[in-house]
C-alpha cells in the first residue's frame, strides 16, 4: 500500500491505499475473485489467524481491491482503519448492532436521514435497543438523557436536510464522560471539508453513494475509526453479508481519486447559489454552513474547511406552490440522493422525510415549502439563472 503521510488531500486521494501491481497497472486492479489461494497451509493460517495481512475470501473483506479502498478511506479521514459496506445504511446498522446490546441505549441528535430515523426508531427497538431523539434546539438536554446504559451518541453534521452544524469536540467530550462512543455521519461534509476523528469522534460513517461515489452510479457505505472499534463491526458485516462488492469497491476508489477537485468546485457553486437564494424575495430562509452566523459560524470555522455542496431553502409558498417551482426548473433533476455531478432538487416531505409525521417535521424545522439542493458541477451562473426564471415566473 502507498504511504502518503503528510501529503496534501488531492495527492492522498489519488495515491493512498494503492497497490503496486506486478503487471504494471497504475491503480489497484479489480479482483473479482471470491477466494484466493496460498502456497502452503502455514501461509493460509498466517492470514486466517491474523499474523499477516492478506487476501482470503471476499465476503470477509480479504480481497485486494476492497483492502486498497479501505486503506484510502482510512487515510482521508485520519483513522487507523476503515470498513466498506454495500450501503451507508448497512454501515450504520452494523455499527449500532456491534456497539449496543439489548437493554442499552443510543442518543440521536438533530435531523438525520429518514432511513436512519426509521432504523433507530422502529427497527432497533425490536431487539431491545432504544433511542432518545434530541432536536437541534434540545442539545442542552444531552447531559440529562445520557445514562449508564448509553453506548452511542450519533449525529450528522451538517444535518439532513436543515444543515445544522454541531460542535463535535463538545459533544464527544460529554459522551466520553458518560462512557459512550461518538459516531458522526460525515456524508454531507466529506473528508475534504471536515474530519470528525480529529475533533474527538470515535467513528465516522459515510453514505459513499453520495460524494465519495460522486457520479450517482454506485451504492456503498463506509465506517472509519480505530482498529479496536472496527473489529466488532467487521464481525457483524461478515455474518450479515454486508460486504461491498469488489466491482463497486473499484468504482468507488476511482471516484475518490477526484474527490477534492469535485467537492471544492461544489463548495464554490453552492456558496454562490445560497447567496442568491438568501437575497430573493420569495425565499424566507436558506440553510447553508457558509452563511452561518453566531455560534453556528464559530462551529463551522472551528471544524470545517468548506461549506459543502448541500443547501436547503424554505420558500414563501405552500407545498403545492413549492412543487410547482421544482417542476419548472430546467437543469435540476427531481431526484433523491445527493453528491453527484448533476444538480438535484427535492422537497424533503416527498423523499427523505416523507414518512415522518407532519408534527415532528414541523418541530425539526422541515417545512412543507422546503427544497433541498445537491449542487453538481454545473456553472453557478447557469443554476442561478434557472432558479431566477423559475422563482420569478411561478
Secondary structure as a PSIPRED ss2 file (coil, helix, strand):
# PSIPRED VFORMAT (PSIPRED V4.0)

   1 X C   1.000  0.000  0.000
   2 X C   1.000  0.000  0.000
   3 X C   1.000  0.000  0.000
   4 X C   1.000  0.000  0.000
   5 X C   1.000  0.000  0.000
   6 X C   1.000  0.000  0.000
   7 X C   1.000  0.000  0.000
   8 X C   1.000  0.000  0.000
   9 X H   0.000  1.000  0.000
  10 X H   0.000  1.000  0.000
  11 X H   0.000  1.000  0.000
  12 X H   0.000  1.000  0.000
  13 X H   0.000  1.000  0.000
  14 X H   0.000  1.000  0.000
  15 X H   0.000  1.000  0.000
  16 X C   1.000  0.000  0.000
  17 X C   1.000  0.000  0.000
  18 X C   1.000  0.000  0.000
  19 X C   1.000  0.000  0.000
  20 X C   1.000  0.000  0.000
  21 X C   1.000  0.000  0.000
  22 X C   1.000  0.000  0.000
  23 X C   1.000  0.000  0.000
  24 X C   1.000  0.000  0.000
  25 X C   1.000  0.000  0.000
  26 X C   1.000  0.000  0.000
  27 X C   1.000  0.000  0.000
  28 X C   1.000  0.000  0.000
  29 X C   1.000  0.000  0.000
  30 X C   1.000  0.000  0.000
  31 X C   1.000  0.000  0.000
  32 X C   1.000  0.000  0.000
  33 X C   1.000  0.000  0.000
  34 X C   1.000  0.000  0.000
  35 X E   0.000  0.000  1.000
  36 X C   1.000  0.000  0.000
  37 X C   1.000  0.000  0.000
  38 X C   1.000  0.000  0.000
  39 X C   1.000  0.000  0.000
  40 X C   1.000  0.000  0.000
  41 X H   0.000  1.000  0.000
  42 X H   0.000  1.000  0.000
  43 X H   0.000  1.000  0.000
  44 X H   0.000  1.000  0.000
  45 X H   0.000  1.000  0.000
  46 X H   0.000  1.000  0.000
  47 X H   0.000  1.000  0.000
  48 X H   0.000  1.000  0.000
  49 X C   1.000  0.000  0.000
  50 X C   1.000  0.000  0.000
  51 X C   1.000  0.000  0.000
  52 X C   1.000  0.000  0.000
  53 X C   1.000  0.000  0.000
  54 X C   1.000  0.000  0.000
  55 X C   1.000  0.000  0.000
  56 X C   1.000  0.000  0.000
  57 X E   0.000  0.000  1.000
  58 X H   0.000  1.000  0.000
  59 X H   0.000  1.000  0.000
  60 X H   0.000  1.000  0.000
  61 X C   1.000  0.000  0.000
  62 X C   1.000  0.000  0.000
  63 X C   1.000  0.000  0.000
  64 X H   0.000  1.000  0.000
  65 X H   0.000  1.000  0.000
  66 X H   0.000  1.000  0.000
  67 X H   0.000  1.000  0.000
  68 X H   0.000  1.000  0.000
  69 X H   0.000  1.000  0.000
  70 X H   0.000  1.000  0.000
  71 X H   0.000  1.000  0.000
  72 X H   0.000  1.000  0.000
  73 X H   0.000  1.000  0.000
  74 X H   0.000  1.000  0.000
  75 X H   0.000  1.000  0.000
  76 X H   0.000  1.000  0.000
  77 X H   0.000  1.000  0.000
  78 X C   1.000  0.000  0.000
  79 X C   1.000  0.000  0.000
  80 X C   1.000  0.000  0.000
  81 X E   0.000  0.000  1.000
  82 X E   0.000  0.000  1.000
  83 X E   0.000  0.000  1.000
  84 X E   0.000  0.000  1.000
  85 X E   0.000  0.000  1.000
  86 X C   1.000  0.000  0.000
  87 X C   1.000  0.000  0.000
  88 X H   0.000  1.000  0.000
  89 X H   0.000  1.000  0.000
  90 X H   0.000  1.000  0.000
  91 X H   0.000  1.000  0.000
  92 X H   0.000  1.000  0.000
  93 X H   0.000  1.000  0.000
  94 X H   0.000  1.000  0.000
  95 X H   0.000  1.000  0.000
  96 X H   0.000  1.000  0.000
  97 X H   0.000  1.000  0.000
  98 X H   0.000  1.000  0.000
  99 X H   0.000  1.000  0.000
 100 X C   1.000  0.000  0.000
 101 X C   1.000  0.000  0.000
 102 X C   1.000  0.000  0.000
 103 X C   1.000  0.000  0.000
 104 X C   1.000  0.000  0.000
 105 X E   0.000  0.000  1.000
 106 X E   0.000  0.000  1.000
 107 X E   0.000  0.000  1.000
 108 X E   0.000  0.000  1.000
 109 X E   0.000  0.000  1.000
 110 X C   1.000  0.000  0.000
 111 X C   1.000  0.000  0.000
 112 X C   1.000  0.000  0.000
 113 X C   1.000  0.000  0.000
 114 X H   0.000  1.000  0.000
 115 X H   0.000  1.000  0.000
 116 X H   0.000  1.000  0.000
 117 X H   0.000  1.000  0.000
 118 X H   0.000  1.000  0.000
 119 X H   0.000  1.000  0.000
 120 X H   0.000  1.000  0.000
 121 X H   0.000  1.000  0.000
 122 X H   0.000  1.000  0.000
 123 X H   0.000  1.000  0.000
 124 X H   0.000  1.000  0.000
 125 X H   0.000  1.000  0.000
 126 X H   0.000  1.000  0.000
 127 X H   0.000  1.000  0.000
 128 X C   1.000  0.000  0.000
 129 X C   1.000  0.000  0.000
 130 X E   0.000  0.000  1.000
 131 X E   0.000  0.000  1.000
 132 X E   0.000  0.000  1.000
 133 X E   0.000  0.000  1.000
 134 X E   0.000  0.000  1.000
 135 X C   1.000  0.000  0.000
 136 X H   0.000  1.000  0.000
 137 X H   0.000  1.000  0.000
 138 X H   0.000  1.000  0.000
 139 X H   0.000  1.000  0.000
 140 X H   0.000  1.000  0.000
 141 X H   0.000  1.000  0.000
 142 X H   0.000  1.000  0.000
 143 X H   0.000  1.000  0.000
 144 X H   0.000  1.000  0.000
 145 X H   0.000  1.000  0.000
 146 X C   1.000  0.000  0.000
 147 X C   1.000  0.000  0.000
 148 X C   1.000  0.000  0.000
 149 X C   1.000  0.000  0.000
 150 X E   0.000  0.000  1.000
 151 X E   0.000  0.000  1.000
 152 X E   0.000  0.000  1.000
 153 X E   0.000  0.000  1.000
 154 X E   0.000  0.000  1.000
 155 X E   0.000  0.000  1.000
 156 X E   0.000  0.000  1.000
 157 X C   1.000  0.000  0.000
 158 X C   1.000  0.000  0.000
 159 X C   1.000  0.000  0.000
 160 X C   1.000  0.000  0.000
 161 X C   1.000  0.000  0.000
 162 X C   1.000  0.000  0.000
 163 X C   1.000  0.000  0.000
 164 X C   1.000  0.000  0.000
 165 X C   1.000  0.000  0.000
 166 X C   1.000  0.000  0.000
 167 X C   1.000  0.000  0.000
 168 X H   0.000  1.000  0.000
 169 X H   0.000  1.000  0.000
 170 X H   0.000  1.000  0.000
 171 X H   0.000  1.000  0.000
 172 X H   0.000  1.000  0.000
 173 X H   0.000  1.000  0.000
 174 X H   0.000  1.000  0.000
 175 X H   0.000  1.000  0.000
 176 X H   0.000  1.000  0.000
 177 X H   0.000  1.000  0.000
 178 X C   1.000  0.000  0.000
 179 X C   1.000  0.000  0.000
 180 X C   1.000  0.000  0.000
 181 X E   0.000  0.000  1.000
 182 X E   0.000  0.000  1.000
 183 X E   0.000  0.000  1.000
 184 X E   0.000  0.000  1.000
 185 X E   0.000  0.000  1.000
 186 X C   1.000  0.000  0.000
 187 X C   1.000  0.000  0.000
 188 X C   1.000  0.000  0.000
 189 X C   1.000  0.000  0.000
 190 X H   0.000  1.000  0.000
 191 X H   0.000  1.000  0.000
 192 X H   0.000  1.000  0.000
 193 X H   0.000  1.000  0.000
 194 X C   1.000  0.000  0.000
 195 X C   1.000  0.000  0.000
 196 X H   0.000  1.000  0.000
 197 X H   0.000  1.000  0.000
 198 X H   0.000  1.000  0.000
 199 X H   0.000  1.000  0.000
 200 X C   1.000  0.000  0.000
 201 X C   1.000  0.000  0.000
 202 X C   1.000  0.000  0.000
 203 X E   0.000  0.000  1.000
 204 X E   0.000  0.000  1.000
 205 X E   0.000  0.000  1.000
 206 X E   0.000  0.000  1.000
 207 X E   0.000  0.000  1.000
 208 X C   1.000  0.000  0.000
 209 X C   1.000  0.000  0.000
 210 X C   1.000  0.000  0.000
 211 X C   1.000  0.000  0.000
 212 X C   1.000  0.000  0.000
 213 X C   1.000  0.000  0.000
 214 X C   1.000  0.000  0.000
 215 X C   1.000  0.000  0.000
 216 X C   1.000  0.000  0.000
 217 X C   1.000  0.000  0.000
 218 X C   1.000  0.000  0.000
 219 X C   1.000  0.000  0.000
 220 X C   1.000  0.000  0.000
 221 X E   0.000  0.000  1.000
 222 X E   0.000  0.000  1.000
 223 X E   0.000  0.000  1.000
 224 X E   0.000  0.000  1.000
 225 X E   0.000  0.000  1.000
 226 X C   1.000  0.000  0.000
 227 X H   0.000  1.000  0.000
 228 X H   0.000  1.000  0.000
 229 X H   0.000  1.000  0.000
 230 X H   0.000  1.000  0.000
 231 X H   0.000  1.000  0.000
 232 X H   0.000  1.000  0.000
 233 X H   0.000  1.000  0.000
 234 X H   0.000  1.000  0.000
 235 X H   0.000  1.000  0.000
 236 X H   0.000  1.000  0.000
 237 X H   0.000  1.000  0.000
 238 X H   0.000  1.000  0.000
 239 X H   0.000  1.000  0.000
 240 X H   0.000  1.000  0.000
 241 X C   1.000  0.000  0.000
 242 X C   1.000  0.000  0.000
 243 X E   0.000  0.000  1.000
 244 X C   1.000  0.000  0.000
 245 X C   1.000  0.000  0.000
 246 X H   0.000  1.000  0.000
 247 X H   0.000  1.000  0.000
 248 X H   0.000  1.000  0.000
 249 X H   0.000  1.000  0.000
 250 X H   0.000  1.000  0.000
 251 X H   0.000  1.000  0.000
 252 X H   0.000  1.000  0.000
 253 X H   0.000  1.000  0.000
 254 X H   0.000  1.000  0.000
 255 X H   0.000  1.000  0.000
 256 X H   0.000  1.000  0.000
 257 X C   1.000  0.000  0.000
 258 X C   1.000  0.000  0.000
 259 X H   0.000  1.000  0.000
 260 X H   0.000  1.000  0.000
 261 X H   0.000  1.000  0.000
 262 X H   0.000  1.000  0.000
 263 X H   0.000  1.000  0.000
 264 X H   0.000  1.000  0.000
 265 X H   0.000  1.000  0.000
 266 X H   0.000  1.000  0.000
 267 X H   0.000  1.000  0.000
 268 X H   0.000  1.000  0.000
 269 X H   0.000  1.000  0.000
 270 X H   0.000  1.000  0.000
 271 X H   0.000  1.000  0.000
 272 X H   0.000  1.000  0.000
 273 X H   0.000  1.000  0.000
 274 X H   0.000  1.000  0.000
 275 X H   0.000  1.000  0.000
 276 X H   0.000  1.000  0.000
 277 X H   0.000  1.000  0.000
 278 X H   0.000  1.000  0.000
 279 X C   1.000  0.000  0.000
 280 X C   1.000  0.000  0.000
 281 X C   1.000  0.000  0.000
 282 X C   1.000  0.000  0.000
 283 X E   0.000  0.000  1.000
 284 X E   0.000  0.000  1.000
 285 X E   0.000  0.000  1.000
 286 X E   0.000  0.000  1.000
 287 X E   0.000  0.000  1.000
 288 X C   1.000  0.000  0.000
 289 X H   0.000  1.000  0.000
 290 X H   0.000  1.000  0.000
 291 X H   0.000  1.000  0.000
 292 X C   1.000  0.000  0.000
 293 X C   1.000  0.000  0.000
 294 X H   0.000  1.000  0.000
 295 X H   0.000  1.000  0.000
 296 X H   0.000  1.000  0.000
 297 X H   0.000  1.000  0.000
 298 X H   0.000  1.000  0.000
 299 X H   0.000  1.000  0.000
 300 X H   0.000  1.000  0.000
 301 X H   0.000  1.000  0.000
 302 X H   0.000  1.000  0.000
 303 X H   0.000  1.000  0.000
 304 X C   1.000  0.000  0.000
 305 X C   1.000  0.000  0.000
 306 X C   1.000  0.000  0.000
 307 X C   1.000  0.000  0.000
 308 X C   1.000  0.000  0.000
 309 X C   1.000  0.000  0.000
 310 X E   0.000  0.000  1.000
 311 X E   0.000  0.000  1.000
 312 X E   0.000  0.000  1.000
 313 X E   0.000  0.000  1.000
 314 X E   0.000  0.000  1.000
 315 X E   0.000  0.000  1.000
 316 X C   1.000  0.000  0.000
 317 X C   1.000  0.000  0.000
 318 X C   1.000  0.000  0.000
 319 X H   0.000  1.000  0.000
 320 X H   0.000  1.000  0.000
 321 X H   0.000  1.000  0.000
 322 X H   0.000  1.000  0.000
 323 X H   0.000  1.000  0.000
 324 X H   0.000  1.000  0.000
 325 X H   0.000  1.000  0.000
 326 X H   0.000  1.000  0.000
 327 X H   0.000  1.000  0.000
 328 X H   0.000  1.000  0.000
 329 X C   1.000  0.000  0.000
 330 X C   1.000  0.000  0.000
 331 X C   1.000  0.000  0.000
 332 X C   1.000  0.000  0.000
 333 X E   0.000  0.000  1.000
 334 X E   0.000  0.000  1.000
 335 X C   1.000  0.000  0.000
 336 X C   1.000  0.000  0.000
 337 X C   1.000  0.000  0.000
 338 X C   1.000  0.000  0.000
 339 X C   1.000  0.000  0.000
 340 X C   1.000  0.000  0.000
 341 X C   1.000  0.000  0.000
 342 X C   1.000  0.000  0.000
 343 X C   1.000  0.000  0.000
 344 X E   0.000  0.000  1.000
 345 X E   0.000  0.000  1.000
 346 X E   0.000  0.000  1.000
 347 X C   1.000  0.000  0.000
 348 X H   0.000  1.000  0.000
 349 X H   0.000  1.000  0.000
 350 X H   0.000  1.000  0.000
 351 X C   1.000  0.000  0.000
 352 X C   1.000  0.000  0.000
 353 X C   1.000  0.000  0.000
 354 X C   1.000  0.000  0.000
 355 X C   1.000  0.000  0.000
 356 X C   1.000  0.000  0.000
 357 X C   1.000  0.000  0.000
 358 X H   0.000  1.000  0.000
 359 X H   0.000  1.000  0.000
 360 X H   0.000  1.000  0.000
 361 X H   0.000  1.000  0.000
 362 X H   0.000  1.000  0.000
 363 X H   0.000  1.000  0.000
 364 X C   1.000  0.000  0.000
 365 X C   1.000  0.000  0.000
 366 X C   1.000  0.000  0.000
 367 X C   1.000  0.000  0.000
 368 X C   1.000  0.000  0.000
 369 X C   1.000  0.000  0.000
 370 X E   0.000  0.000  1.000
 371 X E   0.000  0.000  1.000
 372 X E   0.000  0.000  1.000
 373 X E   0.000  0.000  1.000
 374 X E   0.000  0.000  1.000
 375 X C   1.000  0.000  0.000
 376 X C   1.000  0.000  0.000
 377 X C   1.000  0.000  0.000
 378 X C   1.000  0.000  0.000
 379 X C   1.000  0.000  0.000
 380 X H   0.000  1.000  0.000
 381 X H   0.000  1.000  0.000
 382 X H   0.000  1.000  0.000
 383 X H   0.000  1.000  0.000
 384 X H   0.000  1.000  0.000
 385 X H   0.000  1.000  0.000
 386 X H   0.000  1.000  0.000
 387 X H   0.000  1.000  0.000
 388 X H   0.000  1.000  0.000
 389 X H   0.000  1.000  0.000
 390 X H   0.000  1.000  0.000
 391 X H   0.000  1.000  0.000
 392 X H   0.000  1.000  0.000
 393 X H   0.000  1.000  0.000
 394 X C   1.000  0.000  0.000
